Amino acid sequence: MLQIEQVIARLITRYPSIPPADIDNTVRNMHKRFVNGRVRDFVPLLVEKAARRHITESVSPSAVPAALPPAG
């Protein structure tokens, strides 16, 4: 599915210190959770959010990009 490939590409760019194979594996595992959902239009979005959360929770803080400071 092209949208899942795009999710993988975005996360590889967002988390350059994490091996691309790990990101690919994470996204594909998350996709398996949602693939049979009723509302399929949102599957890529749900997969990306779940994968980001999993990556953020499972890696050291130095591997995750810092959040932008609040505007002000």
N, C-alpha and C positions, 0 to 999 in steps of 0.2 A: 504494500500500500504506500503510495507516494507520500501521503501526509505523515506517516510514521517515519519514513526516511528523512523527511524535513525536520521532524522533532529531534531525531538523532543528530542531524547536522547542527541544529541550533544548540543542543546541549553540549556537543563536542566543542563548539566555539565558546560557550559560556564557561565550561570547566576544562581549560586546556591542560591542567595538571593531572587529570584523571585519564587513564588509558581509554582510547576510543572503543576498544572491545568491551570494556566494562560498561560504558554508557550504552552501547548497542544492546548488550545483554539485559541491562536494567530496563530499558525502554521496551524491549520485546517481551520481557516477563510481565511488565505492567500492562502491556497491550493484551496479553492473554486473559487478564482479569476482566477487561472491559469488552472484549471482542463480541460477546454474545448479548450485550446490553440492548435494551429496547430502543433507545434513542441513539442511533449510530452516528448522527451528525456531530456529536460532542465527544466521541471516543478519542480522537487525537488530542484534544484539549485536556481531557481527563488523564490520559496517559502522560502527557508532558508534565502536568502538575504533580502527579504521583511520582514520576521519575525524579523530578527536581527535589521533592521532599525527601525521597529515599537517598539520593546522592548527598544532599545537605546533611542529613542525619548520620550518614555512614562514613563520612570522610572527616579528616582533621580540618579545623577552622582555616588553616593557611591554604587549603586547596579550594576553598569556596570564595568566589569573588565578593569583595566587600560591597555592602549596600551603599547606594549614593546617599550623601548627607542630605538632610531635609533642606528644601529651598527656604531662603529667608534672609 
